[in-house]
């Protein structure tokens, strides 16, 4: 190779090695590191490199790597190794020398800075630490194999995927665009602004861009973002024909829900119109969060679908044809059946999410023969996904059993037995995953930073509709949240189970079995601060249910509001909403304070300022409505609620009273936790911007109440600062 640097060929290193030259530094390039010449130069502390180092630096137009030790190649540059289990010191000394010759460093003690552990056996503390931290553990033969291939420096001269490409980016946020531009440069390309005639490719965010700002020339490839990330993932320019952007004019893209305008003074007609509007609003939320997949029996699937269509109101039930296996009239089903149905629906959604994790992420990463080689090491894949396959297997069976039970329902059928049947498998599958979830998350973050191909892999797959715009970390947190949600639903079923029903005792046993699984999860996972906040709520709200206190529950958000309708309390009442990760506590300001309360220690404490109205599971919220600001209605929102015992949707409407609450942030947080609770991936689809007139909601007479409420909040309410818990940053702990 022509490196454009003067050099001298010699057969005798002594003539250069003996002399002292102050004008130049002599660097010796040797092809053999086990020769007399090497031993002579090493003994006299000369700078020695191998041909791969020279070619590496020439390719990158960099000065020669400085190393205090002889450096043959850069194979292990930036790697930090630790050894364990070696008894033969001579063997280990030889391996250490080879690692140094390839640019790696050695650490005596294991720490977070170690990138690889070289182990002779599975015994010892270093091995256990490496397993816990997700550090790759390799055999000594890995070092020997790398040394065998020390001259294989072809990758340094590999043509990068965007060589001679000039890219532009349309429809991306500033942050995404900056990220993509930086990666374009790293992978051999350049970038210009959209519309520049020198561009060879325009990468389009196909989900946001509905039409191009200009007609592209024949020489410009207009491609979806998957082309960009796909090229990086396989480290070669992907064929454009597979990823060409096409304008999407399908009705689905233009779909918008129009609400009926209610102008008639007739209250009965208004009520009927409102009921129709609420049914229409909730209709879209009841679809599966994932695209439909073919099932073994289409007929059976249809019958189950009609049986479990939660959006069916009594009116729609009468008009629809009953399927062979469903119960003819849904409106007459018991509350016990309704909650059992909710358990099945959330279980079905959860199984779909687990399937997505396996099909979209785990299996492709494990696939052999990937273009460009493996994206992740097997150890990293194992650390990220852990026991997800075991969790998926057991929940698939639970889901199938629940489906069979609901298809052939009777009040004496046992829901509790289904959970008890799989309790041992749950104990086996969950603790390993939940206890090491933080490590799983850290491995994803680390690999995404260090491995461009993995970052590209995530970008491609997280953009697919199956993920509901959620990241892999956000999907993997679902198992952390699932068992507490099942326990809540079983408790709800137990409430609606008569004392003479054998399932009452079985359900209690099932709930206990789930608690047993949770006790196997590390105690340090409990959030002490979160528990303290719940105690504060219980003290502040008179009549607050004791079952609010739970080890898995955490307070997420507190909002001060004024009721705008007649539910869940009278219009004009000051209402405080406490959002927990799985439920909503609704409390109003107390009208009268009768007396002070005494603690067991004899000390008096102020009376609770709030009165309990309802503790509502988030699974009962069917839609969150962001009410548009009008002359008649300002800073308001509404919840479409469907308790299992009710036959119709209920509307709870509120006006925000606290100045510090940003409505959009509050509603987004609420929707996210509703989606988590019912195991749906499409949190954004729960919120809808709506005209308040269509729902007969007004804040016109609330001005005085609002100012009073604001003053009351500033004077009397104890300031409780609750940080919003974003689920992709902080998992719910037990």
C-alpha positions as CSV (number, residue, x, y, z in Angstrom):
1,X,0.0,0.0,0.0
2,X,1.2,3.5,-0.8
3,X,1.2,5.4,2.5
4,X,3.2,8.4,1.2
5,X,5.6,8.2,4.1
6,X,9.4,7.7,3.8
7,X,10.7,4.4,5.1
8,X,13.8,2.2,5.1
9,X,13.9,-1.5,4.5
10,X,16.6,-3.3,6.5
11,X,17.7,-6.9,7.3
12,X,19.7,-5.8,10.3
13,X,17.8,-3.8,13.0
14,X,21.0,-3.4,15.1
15,X,22.5,-0.7,12.9
16,X,19.4,1.5,13.6
17,X,18.7,0.2,17.1
18,X,22.1,1.0,18.5
19,X,22.4,4.6,17.4
20,X,20.9,7.6,19.2
21,X,19.1,9.9,16.8
22,X,17.7,13.1,18.4
23,X,16.3,14.5,15.1
24,X,14.0,11.6,14.2
25,X,12.2,8.9,16.2
26,X,12.7,5.5,14.6
27,X,9.7,3.2,14.5
28,X,10.3,-0.4,13.6
29,X,7.6,-2.2,11.6
30,X,8.0,-6.0,12.1
31,X,5.9,-8.8,10.6
32,X,7.1,-11.3,13.3
33,X,6.7,-10.6,17.0
34,X,8.3,-13.9,18.0
35,X,11.7,-13.3,16.2
36,X,15.2,-12.5,17.5
37,X,14.8,-9.0,15.9
38,X,11.7,-8.4,18.0
39,X,13.5,-9.6,21.2
40,X,16.4,-7.3,20.5
41,X,14.3,-4.2,19.9
42,X,12.0,-5.0,22.8
43,X,14.9,-5.3,25.2
44,X,16.3,-2.0,24.0
45,X,12.8,-0.3,24.5
46,X,12.3,0.7,20.9
47,X,8.9,1.5,19.4
48,X,7.6,-1.5,17.5
49,X,4.4,-1.8,15.4
50,X,3.0,-4.3,13.0
51,X,1.9,-3.7,9.4
52,X,-1.8,-3.6,10.3
53,X,-1.2,-0.6,12.6
54,X,0.5,1.3,9.7
55,X,-2.3,0.5,7.3
56,X,-5.0,1.4,9.8
57,X,-3.5,4.8,10.4
58,X,-3.0,5.4,6.6
59,X,-6.6,4.5,5.9
60,X,-7.8,7.0,8.5
61,X,-5.2,9.6,7.6
62,X,-4.1,9.6,11.3
63,X,-0.6,9.6,12.9
64,X,0.8,6.3,14.1
65,X,-0.8,5.0,17.3
66,X,1.4,5.7,20.3
67,X,1.8,2.7,22.6
68,X,4.4,2.2,25.3
69,X,4.3,-1.5,24.4
70,X,4.8,-3.2,21.0
71,X,1.6,-2.9,19.0
72,X,1.0,-5.3,16.1
73,X,-2.6,-4.5,15.3
74,X,-5.6,-2.5,16.5
75,X,-7.9,-5.5,16.7
76,X,-8.6,-4.9,20.4
77,X,-8.3,-1.2,20.5
78,X,-10.6,0.3,23.2
79,X,-11.2,-3.1,24.8
80,X,-10.5,-3.7,28.5
81,X,-10.2,-7.3,29.6
82,X,-10.1,-9.1,32.9
83,X,-9.0,-12.7,33.5
84,X,-10.5,-15.3,36.0
85,X,-10.0,-19.0,36.7
86,X,-6.4,-19.3,35.3
87,X,-4.1,-21.6,37.2
88,X,-1.3,-21.7,34.7
89,X,0.5,-18.3,35.1
90,X,2.6,-18.9,31.9
91,X,-0.5,-19.4,29.8
92,X,-2.1,-16.3,31.2
93,X,1.1,-14.3,30.7
94,X,1.1,-15.3,27.0
95,X,-2.5,-14.2,26.6
96,X,-1.9,-10.9,28.3
97,X,1.0,-10.2,25.8
98,X,-1.2,-11.0,22.8
99,X,-3.9,-8.6,24.1
100,X,-1.3,-5.9,24.5
101,X,0.0,-6.6,21.0
102,X,-3.6,-6.1,19.6
103,X,-4.1,-2.8,21.5
104,X,-6.2,-4.0,24.4
105,X,-5.7,-3.2,28.1
106,X,-5.8,-5.6,31.1
107,X,-7.5,-4.9,34.4
108,X,-6.6,-6.9,37.5
109,X,-9.9,-6.2,39.3
110,X,-13.4,-6.5,37.7
111,X,-15.3,-3.2,37.4
112,X,-17.8,-1.4,35.1
113,X,-14.9,-0.4,32.9
114,X,-14.2,-4.0,31.9
115,X,-15.6,-4.7,28.4
116,X,-14.9,-8.5,28.4
117,X,-14.2,-11.2,31.0
118,X,-11.9,-14.0,29.8
119,X,-12.8,-17.0,32.0
120,X,-11.3,-20.5,32.3
121,X,-14.3,-21.7,34.4
122,X,-17.7,-20.6,35.7
123,X,-16.5,-20.4,39.3
124,X,-15.4,-17.3,41.2
125,X,-16.7,-13.8,42.1
126,X,-15.5,-12.1,38.8
127,X,-17.7,-14.6,36.8
128,X,-20.7,-13.9,39.0
129,X,-20.3,-10.1,38.7
130,X,-19.9,-10.3,34.9
131,X,-23.2,-12.3,34.7
132,X,-25.0,-9.8,36.9
133,X,-23.6,-6.8,34.9
134,X,-24.2,-8.3,31.4
135,X,-20.5,-8.2,30.5
136,X,-19.6,-10.7,27.7
137,X,-17.7,-13.7,29.1
138,X,-15.4,-15.4,26.6
139,X,-13.0,-18.4,26.5
140,X,-9.2,-17.9,26.1
141,X,-9.5,-19.3,22.5
142,X,-11.2,-16.0,21.6
143,X,-7.8,-14.2,22.1
144,X,-5.9,-16.9,20.2
145,X,-8.3,-16.7,17.3
146,X,-8.0,-12.9,17.2
147,X,-4.3,-13.2,17.1
148,X,-4.5,-15.8,14.3
149,X,-6.4,-13.2,12.3
150,X,-4.1,-10.3,13.3
151,X,-3.3,-9.5,9.6
152,X,-7.0,-9.4,8.6
153,X,-7.3,-5.6,8.4
154,X,-9.7,-5.7,5.4
155,X,-12.5,-4.1,7.4
156,X,-10.5,-0.9,7.6
157,X,-10.8,-0.5,3.8
158,X,-14.5,-1.6,3.6
159,X,-16.6,0.8,1.5
160,X,-19.0,2.6,3.9
161,X,-22.7,2.4,3.1
162,X,-23.2,6.1,2.2
163,X,-20.0,6.4,0.1
164,X,-20.6,9.1,-2.6
165,X,-24.2,9.7,-1.3
166,X,-25.5,13.2,-0.5
167,X,-28.5,12.9,1.8
168,X,-31.3,15.2,2.9
169,X,-33.9,14.6,5.6
170,X,-37.6,15.6,5.4
171,X,-40.2,15.4,8.2
172,X,-37.9,14.7,11.2
173,X,-37.5,16.7,14.4
174,X,-34.4,18.8,14.8
175,X,-33.0,16.2,17.3
176,X,-33.7,13.2,15.0
177,X,-32.3,15.1,12.0
178,X,-29.1,16.0,13.8
179,X,-28.6,12.4,14.8
180,X,-29.1,11.2,11.2
181,X,-26.8,13.8,9.8
182,X,-24.1,12.8,12.3
183,X,-24.4,9.1,11.4
184,X,-24.4,10.0,7.7
185,X,-20.9,11.5,8.1
186,X,-19.7,8.5,10.2
187,X,-20.8,6.1,7.5
188,X,-19.1,7.8,4.6
189,X,-21.7,10.2,3.3
190,X,-22.5,13.9,3.3
191,X,-25.8,15.8,3.7
192,X,-27.4,19.0,2.5
193,X,-30.8,20.7,3.0
194,X,-33.9,19.4,1.3
195,X,-34.2,20.7,-2.2
196,X,-30.5,21.0,-3.0
197,X,-30.0,19.7,-6.5
198,X,-26.7,17.9,-5.5
199,X,-28.7,15.5,-3.2
200,X,-28.7,11.9,-4.3
201,X,-31.3,10.8,-1.7
202,X,-34.1,12.4,0.2
203,X,-35.0,10.4,3.4
204,X,-38.6,10.9,4.3
205,X,-40.4,10.3,7.7
206,X,-43.3,8.5,5.9
207,X,-45.6,8.6,9.0
208,X,-45.7,12.4,9.1
209,X,-45.0,13.6,5.5
210,X,-48.2,13.3,3.5
211,X,-47.0,15.1,0.4
212,X,-43.6,16.3,-0.9
213,X,-42.7,20.0,-1.1
214,X,-41.6,19.6,-4.8
215,X,-41.5,17.2,-7.6
216,X,-38.3,15.1,-7.3
217,X,-36.0,14.8,-10.3
218,X,-35.2,11.4,-11.9
219,X,-31.7,11.4,-10.2
220,X,-33.1,11.8,-6.7
221,X,-34.1,8.7,-4.7
222,X,-37.0,9.5,-2.3
223,X,-36.8,6.8,0.3
224,X,-38.4,5.9,3.6
225,X,-36.4,6.2,6.8
226,X,-36.0,2.4,6.9
227,X,-33.6,2.6,3.9
228,X,-31.3,4.8,6.0
229,X,-31.3,2.6,9.1
230,X,-31.3,-0.6,7.1
231,X,-28.1,0.5,5.3
232,X,-26.4,1.2,8.6
233,X,-27.6,-2.1,10.1
234,X,-26.1,-4.2,7.3
235,X,-23.2,-1.9,6.8
236,X,-23.9,-1.6,3.1
237,X,-26.1,0.6,0.9
238,X,-29.5,-1.0,0.8
239,X,-31.3,-1.2,-2.6
240,X,-33.6,1.8,-2.9
241,X,-36.4,0.1,-4.9
242,X,-37.6,-1.7,-1.7
243,X,-37.9,1.5,0.3
244,X,-39.3,4.1,-2.2
245,X,-41.6,6.7,-0.6
246,X,-45.2,6.7,-2.0
247,X,-47.8,9.3,-1.2
248,X,-50.5,7.8,1.0
249,X,-54.0,8.9,0.2
250,X,-55.8,6.0,1.9
251,X,-59.0,6.9,3.8
252,X,-57.3,5.7,7.0
253,X,-54.7,8.5,6.8
254,X,-57.5,11.1,6.5
255,X,-59.8,9.6,9.1
256,X,-61.2,12.0,11.7
257,X,-63.9,11.4,14.2
258,X,-66.7,14.0,13.8
259,X,-68.8,14.6,16.8
260,X,-72.5,15.4,16.6
261,X,-73.5,19.0,17.4
262,X,-76.2,19.1,20.1
263,X,-78.4,22.1,19.8
264,X,-81.8,20.8,20.6
265,X,-83.3,22.0,24.0
266,X,-85.0,18.7,24.6
267,X,-83.1,17.1,27.5
268,X,-84.0,13.5,26.5
269,X,-82.8,14.0,23.0
270,X,-79.6,15.6,24.4
271,X,-79.1,12.7,26.7
272,X,-79.6,10.2,23.9
273,X,-77.3,12.2,21.6
274,X,-74.6,12.4,24.3
275,X,-74.8,8.6,24.9
276,X,-74.4,8.0,21.1
277,X,-71.4,10.4,21.1
278,X,-69.7,8.6,24.0
279,X,-70.3,5.3,22.3
280,X,-68.8,6.7,19.1
281,X,-65.8,8.0,21.0
282,X,-65.0,4.8,22.7
283,X,-65.6,2.6,19.7
284,X,-62.1,3.1,18.4
285,X,-60.3,2.4,21.6
286,X,-61.5,-1.2,21.8
287,X,-59.6,-2.5,18.8
288,X,-56.6,-4.6,19.4
289,X,-53.3,-2.7,19.7
290,X,-51.7,-4.8,17.1
291,X,-52.6,-5.5,13.4
292,X,-54.8,-8.5,13.0
293,X,-53.1,-11.9,12.6
294,X,-54.5,-15.0,11.1
295,X,-55.6,-17.5,13.7
296,X,-56.1,-21.3,13.2
297,X,-59.9,-21.0,13.0
298,X,-61.4,-17.8,11.6
299,X,-64.9,-18.8,12.6
300,X,-63.8,-19.4,16.2
301,X,-61.9,-16.1,16.2
302,X,-65.0,-14.2,15.1
303,X,-67.2,-15.7,17.8
304,X,-64.7,-14.8,20.5
305,X,-64.4,-11.3,19.0
306,X,-68.1,-10.6,19.1
307,X,-68.3,-12.1,22.6
308,X,-65.6,-9.8,23.9
309,X,-66.4,-6.6,22.1
310,X,-66.5,-4.3,25.0
311,X,-67.8,-1.4,23.0
312,X,-71.2,-3.2,22.5
313,X,-74.0,-1.1,24.1
314,X,-77.4,-2.7,24.7
315,X,-78.6,-1.1,21.5
316,X,-75.9,-2.5,19.3
317,X,-76.2,-5.9,21.0
318,X,-79.9,-6.2,19.9
319,X,-79.1,-5.4,16.3
320,X,-76.0,-7.7,16.0
321,X,-76.4,-11.4,15.2
322,X,-75.3,-13.6,18.1
323,X,-72.5,-15.9,17.3
324,X,-72.6,-19.7,17.9
325,X,-70.4,-19.7,21.0
326,X,-71.3,-16.3,22.6
327,X,-74.0,-15.5,25.1
328,X,-76.9,-14.0,23.2
329,X,-77.5,-10.8,25.2
330,X,-74.3,-9.2,26.7
331,X,-76.3,-6.5,28.7
332,X,-77.6,-9.1,31.1
333,X,-74.1,-10.5,32.0
334,X,-73.1,-10.3,35.6
335,X,-70.4,-7.9,37.0
336,X,-68.3,-11.0,37.7
337,X,-68.4,-11.9,34.0
338,X,-67.6,-8.3,33.0
339,X,-64.4,-8.2,35.1
340,X,-63.4,-11.7,34.0
341,X,-63.8,-10.5,30.5
342,X,-61.5,-7.5,31.3
343,X,-58.9,-9.9,32.7
344,X,-59.0,-11.9,29.4
345,X,-58.7,-8.7,27.3
346,X,-55.7,-7.4,29.2
347,X,-54.1,-10.9,29.1
348,X,-54.6,-11.1,25.4
349,X,-53.0,-7.7,24.8
350,X,-50.1,-8.6,27.1
351,X,-49.5,-11.9,25.2
352,X,-49.5,-9.9,21.9
353,X,-46.9,-7.5,23.3
354,X,-44.7,-10.3,24.5
355,X,-45.0,-11.9,21.0
356,X,-43.9,-8.6,19.4
357,X,-40.8,-8.5,21.7
358,X,-39.9,-12.0,20.6
359,X,-40.8,-11.8,16.9
360,X,-39.6,-8.3,16.2
361,X,-36.5,-8.1,18.4
362,X,-35.2,-11.3,20.0
363,X,-35.5,-13.8,17.1
364,X,-34.0,-11.5,14.4
365,X,-31.1,-10.7,16.7
366,X,-30.4,-14.4,17.2
367,X,-30.7,-15.3,13.5
368,X,-27.6,-16.8,12.0
369,X,-26.2,-15.4,8.7
370,X,-27.1,-11.7,9.3
371,X,-25.8,-9.4,6.7
372,X,-22.7,-7.7,8.2
373,X,-22.4,-10.3,10.9
374,X,-24.1,-10.6,14.3
375,X,-25.5,-7.3,15.6
376,X,-25.1,-8.3,19.2
377,X,-23.1,-11.0,21.1
378,X,-25.2,-13.9,22.4
379,X,-24.3,-12.8,26.0
380,X,-25.9,-9.4,25.3
381,X,-29.0,-10.9,23.8
382,X,-29.4,-13.2,26.9
383,X,-29.0,-10.2,29.3
384,X,-31.6,-8.1,27.4
385,X,-34.4,-10.6,27.1
386,X,-33.7,-13.0,30.0
387,X,-36.7,-15.2,30.7
388,X,-39.2,-13.4,28.3
389,X,-39.8,-16.7,26.3
390,X,-40.8,-18.5,29.6
391,X,-43.1,-15.6,30.5
392,X,-44.6,-15.7,27.0
393,X,-45.2,-19.5,27.2
394,X,-47.0,-19.4,30.5
395,X,-49.2,-16.4,29.7
396,X,-50.2,-17.9,26.3
397,X,-51.6,-20.9,28.2
398,X,-53.3,-18.6,30.8
399,X,-54.9,-16.6,27.9
400,X,-56.1,-19.8,26.2
401,X,-57.7,-21.1,29.4
402,X,-59.4,-17.7,30.0
403,X,-60.7,-17.7,26.5
404,X,-62.2,-21.2,26.9
405,X,-63.7,-20.2,30.3
406,X,-65.5,-17.1,28.8
407,X,-66.7,-18.9,25.7
408,X,-68.5,-21.5,27.9
409,X,-69.3,-19.3,30.9
410,X,-71.3,-20.0,34.0
411,X,-71.2,-18.3,37.4
412,X,-69.6,-21.4,39.0
413,X,-66.7,-21.6,36.5
414,X,-63.5,-20.9,38.5
415,X,-61.2,-18.0,37.4
416,X,-58.9,-18.5,40.4
417,X,-58.0,-22.1,39.4
418,X,-56.5,-20.8,36.2
419,X,-54.0,-18.7,38.0
420,X,-53.3,-21.3,40.7
421,X,-52.7,-23.9,37.9
422,X,-49.7,-21.9,36.7
423,X,-48.4,-20.4,40.0
424,X,-45.2,-22.6,40.0
425,X,-44.3,-21.5,36.4
426,X,-44.9,-17.9,37.3
427,X,-42.6,-18.1,40.3
428,X,-40.0,-19.6,38.1
429,X,-40.3,-17.2,35.2
430,X,-40.8,-13.7,36.7
431,X,-38.1,-13.1,39.4
432,X,-35.1,-13.6,37.1
433,X,-36.5,-11.0,34.6
434,X,-37.8,-8.4,37.1
435,X,-34.8,-8.5,39.4
436,X,-32.4,-8.0,36.4
437,X,-34.6,-5.5,34.5
438,X,-32.3,-2.6,35.3
439,X,-29.4,-4.5,33.9
440,X,-31.4,-5.4,30.8
441,X,-32.2,-1.7,30.3
442,X,-28.6,-0.6,30.9
443,X,-27.4,-3.2,28.3
444,X,-29.8,-1.8,25.7
445,X,-28.7,1.8,26.4
446,X,-25.0,0.8,26.3
447,X,-25.2,-1.3,23.1
448,X,-27.2,1.4,21.4
449,X,-24.5,4.0,22.1
450,X,-21.6,1.7,21.2
451,X,-23.0,-0.2,18.3
452,X,-24.4,1.8,15.4
453,X,-25.9,-1.3,13.8
454,X,-27.9,-2.1,16.9
455,X,-29.1,1.5,17.1
456,X,-30.3,1.2,13.4
457,X,-31.9,-2.1,14.2
458,X,-34.0,-0.5,17.0
459,X,-34.9,2.5,14.9
460,X,-36.2,0.2,12.1
461,X,-38.3,-2.1,14.4
462,X,-39.6,0.5,16.9
463,X,-41.1,2.4,14.0
464,X,-43.3,-0.5,13.0
465,X,-47.0,-0.4,14.0
466,X,-46.7,-3.5,16.2
467,X,-44.7,-1.4,18.7
468,X,-47.2,1.4,19.0
469,X,-44.4,3.9,18.8
470,X,-42.8,2.5,22.0
471,X,-39.2,1.7,22.5
472,X,-37.8,-1.8,23.3
473,X,-37.2,-0.6,26.9
474,X,-40.8,0.6,27.2
475,X,-42.1,-2.8,25.9
476,X,-39.9,-4.8,28.2
477,X,-41.2,-3.0,31.3
478,X,-44.6,-4.7,30.8
479,X,-43.7,-7.9,32.6
480,X,-42.6,-5.7,35.6
481,X,-46.1,-4.3,35.7
482,X,-48.2,-7.3,34.8
483,X,-48.6,-9.4,38.0
484,X,-49.8,-6.5,40.2
485,X,-52.4,-5.7,37.5
486,X,-53.6,-9.3,37.5
487,X,-53.8,-9.3,41.3
488,X,-56.0,-6.1,41.2
489,X,-58.4,-7.6,38.6
490,X,-58.6,-10.9,40.6
491,X,-59.5,-8.8,43.7
492,X,-62.2,-7.0,41.7
493,X,-63.6,-10.4,40.5
494,X,-63.6,-11.6,44.1
495,X,-65.7,-8.5,45.1
496,X,-68.4,-9.6,42.6
497,X,-68.3,-13.3,43.6
498,X,-71.0,-14.4,46.1
499,X,-69.9,-16.0,49.4
500,X,-71.4,-19.4,48.5
501,X,-69.5,-19.6,45.2
502,X,-66.5,-22.0,45.6
503,X,-64.4,-19.6,43.5
504,X,-64.4,-17.0,46.3
505,X,-61.9,-19.1,48.3
506,X,-60.0,-20.1,45.1
507,X,-59.6,-16.5,44.1
508,X,-58.1,-15.6,47.5
509,X,-55.6,-18.4,47.1
510,X,-54.8,-17.2,43.6
511,X,-54.2,-13.7,44.9
512,X,-51.9,-15.1,47.6
513,X,-50.0,-17.1,45.0
514,X,-49.3,-13.9,43.1
515,X,-48.1,-12.2,46.3
516,X,-45.8,-15.2,46.7
517,X,-44.3,-14.6,43.3
518,X,-43.8,-10.9,44.2
519,X,-42.0,-11.9,47.5
520,X,-39.3,-13.6,45.4
521,X,-38.6,-10.2,43.8
522,X,-35.8,-8.3,45.6
523,X,-36.9,-6.3,48.6
524,X,-34.7,-3.4,47.4
525,X,-37.1,-3.0,44.5
526,X,-39.7,-1.5,46.8
527,X,-40.0,2.3,46.5
528,X,-40.0,3.7,50.1
529,X,-40.6,7.2,49.0
530,X,-43.6,6.1,46.9
531,X,-45.1,4.3,49.9
532,X,-44.7,7.5,52.0
533,X,-46.6,9.5,49.4
534,X,-49.5,7.0,49.5
535,X,-49.7,7.3,53.3
536,X,-50.0,11.1,52.8
537,X,-52.9,10.6,50.5
538,X,-54.7,8.2,52.9
539,X,-54.3,10.8,55.7
540,X,-55.5,13.7,53.5
541,X,-58.6,11.9,52.2
542,X,-61.3,11.0,54.6
543,X,-62.8,7.6,53.9
544,X,-60.0,6.7,51.5
545,X,-60.1,2.9,51.0
546,X,-57.4,1.0,52.9
547,X,-56.6,-1.2,49.8
548,X,-55.0,1.9,48.2
549,X,-52.0,0.9,50.3
550,X,-50.1,-1.6,48.2
551,X,-46.4,-2.3,47.8
552,X,-46.5,-2.1,43.9
553,X,-48.4,1.2,43.8
554,X,-46.8,4.6,43.3
555,X,-48.2,8.1,43.1
556,X,-47.6,9.7,39.7
557,X,-49.5,13.0,39.5
558,X,-51.8,15.2,41.6
559,X,-54.3,17.6,39.9
560,X,-56.7,20.2,41.4
561,X,-59.9,20.5,39.4
562,X,-63.5,21.7,39.5
563,X,-66.3,19.3,38.5
564,X,-68.2,20.5,35.4
565,X,-70.9,17.7,35.2
566,X,-73.1,15.8,37.6
567,X,-70.7,12.9,37.9
568,X,-68.7,11.8,39.9
569,X,-69.9,14.7,42.1
570,X,-72.0,17.8,41.8
571,X,-71.1,20.6,39.4
572,X,-68.8,23.3,40.9
573,X,-67.3,21.0,43.5
574,X,-63.5,21.3,44.1
575,X,-62.1,17.9,43.1
576,X,-58.6,16.5,43.6
577,X,-57.4,13.7,41.3
578,X,-54.6,11.5,42.5
579,X,-53.2,9.5,39.6
580,X,-51.4,6.3,40.6
581,X,-49.8,3.9,38.2
582,X,-52.9,1.6,38.1
583,X,-55.8,3.6,39.5
584,X,-57.3,7.1,40.0
585,X,-58.4,8.3,43.5
586,X,-61.1,11.0,43.1
587,X,-61.7,13.2,46.2
588,X,-63.7,16.4,46.8
589,X,-63.1,19.2,49.3
590,X,-64.9,18.6,52.6
591,X,-67.9,20.9,53.2
592,X,-67.7,20.8,57.0
593,X,-65.1,19.9,59.5
594,X,-66.8,18.3,62.5
595,X,-63.9,17.6,64.9
596,X,-60.2,17.1,65.1
597,X,-58.7,13.6,64.9
598,X,-56.4,12.1,67.6
599,X,-53.5,9.8,66.8
600,X,-52.8,6.7,68.9
601,X,-50.1,8.8,70.7
602,X,-52.6,11.3,71.9
603,X,-51.5,14.1,69.5
604,X,-54.1,16.0,67.6
605,X,-53.7,16.4,63.9
606,X,-55.7,18.5,61.4
607,X,-58.9,16.9,60.0
608,X,-58.6,15.5,56.5
609,X,-59.3,18.4,54.1
610,X,-60.7,16.0,51.4
611,X,-63.6,13.5,51.2
612,X,-63.3,10.2,49.2
613,X,-65.6,9.9,46.2
614,X,-64.2,7.0,44.2
615,X,-61.2,4.8,43.7
616,X,-61.3,3.9,40.0
617,X,-59.0,1.3,38.2
618,X,-57.5,3.0,35.1
619,X,-58.8,0.1,33.1
620,X,-62.3,1.6,33.3
621,X,-61.2,4.8,31.4
622,X,-62.2,4.2,27.8
623,X,-61.2,7.6,26.3
624,X,-59.5,10.8,27.5
625,X,-61.0,14.0,25.9
626,X,-58.9,17.1,25.6
627,X,-61.7,19.8,25.3
628,X,-60.9,22.6,23.0
629,X,-60.8,26.1,24.5
630,X,-63.9,28.1,23.4
631,X,-65.7,31.2,24.8
632,X,-67.9,28.9,26.8
633,X,-65.3,26.4,28.0
634,X,-61.7,27.0,29.1
635,X,-58.9,24.6,30.4
636,X,-61.2,21.6,30.6
637,X,-60.9,17.9,30.0
638,X,-63.2,14.9,30.3
639,X,-63.0,11.1,30.9
640,X,-65.2,8.6,29.3
641,X,-65.6,5.9,31.9
642,X,-67.2,2.4,31.8
643,X,-67.4,0.6,35.2
644,X,-68.0,-3.2,34.7
645,X,-71.3,-2.9,36.6
646,X,-72.7,-0.1,34.4
647,X,-74.5,-0.7,31.1
648,X,-73.6,2.7,29.6
649,X,-70.5,5.0,29.3
650,X,-70.3,7.7,31.9
651,X,-68.8,11.2,31.3
652,X,-66.7,12.8,34.0
653,X,-65.7,16.4,33.1
654,X,-63.4,18.8,34.9
655,X,-61.7,22.2,34.7
656,X,-58.1,22.5,35.8
657,X,-57.9,24.8,38.9
658,X,-54.1,24.8,39.6
659,X,-52.1,27.3,37.6
660,X,-49.0,25.0,37.7
661,X,-50.7,22.1,35.9
662,X,-50.0,22.0,32.2
663,X,-53.1,20.3,30.6
664,X,-51.2,18.5,27.8
665,X,-48.6,17.0,30.1
666,X,-51.3,15.8,32.6
667,X,-53.4,14.2,29.9
668,X,-50.4,12.5,28.2
669,X,-49.3,11.0,31.5
670,X,-52.8,9.8,32.3
671,X,-53.1,8.1,28.9
672,X,-49.8,6.4,29.2
673,X,-50.7,4.8,32.5
674,X,-54.2,3.8,31.2
675,X,-52.4,2.1,28.3
676,X,-49.9,0.4,30.6
677,X,-52.7,-0.9,32.9
678,X,-54.6,-2.6,30.1
679,X,-51.4,-3.7,28.3
680,X,-52.0,-1.6,25.2
681,X,-49.1,-0.2,23.2
682,X,-51.0,2.8,21.7
683,X,-51.2,5.3,24.5
684,X,-51.5,8.3,22.1
685,X,-54.8,6.8,20.7
686,X,-56.6,7.2,24.0
687,X,-56.5,11.0,23.8
688,X,-58.8,12.9,21.5
689,X,-59.3,16.6,20.9
690,X,-63.0,17.3,21.2
691,X,-65.5,20.2,20.8
692,X,-67.0,20.8,24.3
693,X,-70.3,21.8,22.9
694,X,-70.9,18.3,21.5
695,X,-70.6,17.0,25.1
696,X,-72.7,19.8,26.7
697,X,-69.7,20.8,28.8
698,X,-69.3,24.5,29.8
699,X,-67.1,26.5,32.3
700,X,-69.1,29.7,31.8
701,X,-70.3,30.0,35.4
702,X,-67.0,28.7,37.0
703,X,-65.0,31.9,37.1
704,X,-65.7,32.7,40.7
705,X,-65.4,29.1,41.7
706,X,-62.0,28.8,39.9
707,X,-60.6,31.9,41.7
708,X,-61.8,30.6,45.0
709,X,-60.3,27.2,44.3
710,X,-56.9,28.7,43.3
711,X,-56.8,30.8,46.6
712,X,-57.8,27.7,48.6
713,X,-55.1,25.6,47.0
714,X,-52.4,28.2,47.8
715,X,-53.5,28.7,51.4
716,X,-54.6,25.4,52.7
717,X,-53.4,22.5,50.7
718,X,-50.2,20.9,51.8
719,X,-47.6,21.2,49.0
720,X,-47.0,17.7,47.7
721,X,-44.5,17.8,44.8
722,X,-44.8,14.7,42.7
723,X,-42.3,14.1,40.0
724,X,-43.9,12.6,36.9
725,X,-42.7,9.0,36.6
726,X,-41.9,8.3,33.0
727,X,-42.1,4.6,32.5
728,X,-39.2,4.4,30.2
729,X,-37.0,5.9,33.0
730,X,-38.3,4.3,36.2
731,X,-40.1,1.0,36.3
732,X,-42.8,0.3,38.8
733,X,-41.3,-1.6,41.6
734,X,-42.8,-4.1,44.0
